[in-house]
Amino acid sequence: MTNINEENNPDEIKKSDEKELTLEEKLKETEDKLLRSLAEIENQRSRFEKDIKEAINFGGFNFAKENLAILDNLQRAHTSIKNDPDLKDNKDIDKFLKNIEIIEKDLVSIFKKNKIEKINSINKKFDPNFHQAMTEVEDDSTKPGTIVQEIQAGYMFGERLLRPALVAVSKEITNKTPKNQDKNKKNQ
């Protein structure tokens, strides 16, 4: 039995057709949402893989940075003991210094195995990405901006900067004519 209202009312027929279109639209909308969700899951998976890889490669970054202090202290101790006037005459100090050198070499070897490399700075052009200028030194023998002294060694951890090298950079020698002499020349 047909409802009289449906046969006689064209608005009811349109609503029925709209419901079917709405179902198709809903299906497309649901499919679109599903595809977007799958894409988001894939993006998230890629980010997680990247984070895991970075954690593996650079997880020891802070540990490595803190261990540089050990190497620095060993080198300072070696230099201090070697240059101490009271200890220079002691024959046993040479054995002790050799032991310190062995420990230093072992630590440097461990660093190299773990992708921690010293930045070679002397006679290189100053690069703010790897160096931190502590002072400028007037020097005619090198181009301005050349590193002439390394105050503290810098290190890389793989492709990342672990610690910048603290350096002294050359600059042009400025003419040191006192201002009073310039005034006196003008007045004459």
HUZILIN-V941365 format. One record per helix or strand. SS is the DSSP state (helix for helix, strand for strand). FROM is the first residue (numbers start at 1). TO is the last residue. Records with the same first field share a line. If there is no record, write none. Layout:
SS: FROM-TO ; FROM-TO
//
This chain:
helix: 4-8 ; 10-58 ; 61-83 ; 92-113 ; 179-187
strand: 116-119 ; 125-125 ; 131-138 ; 146-152 ; 154-157 ; 160-163 ; 165-171
//
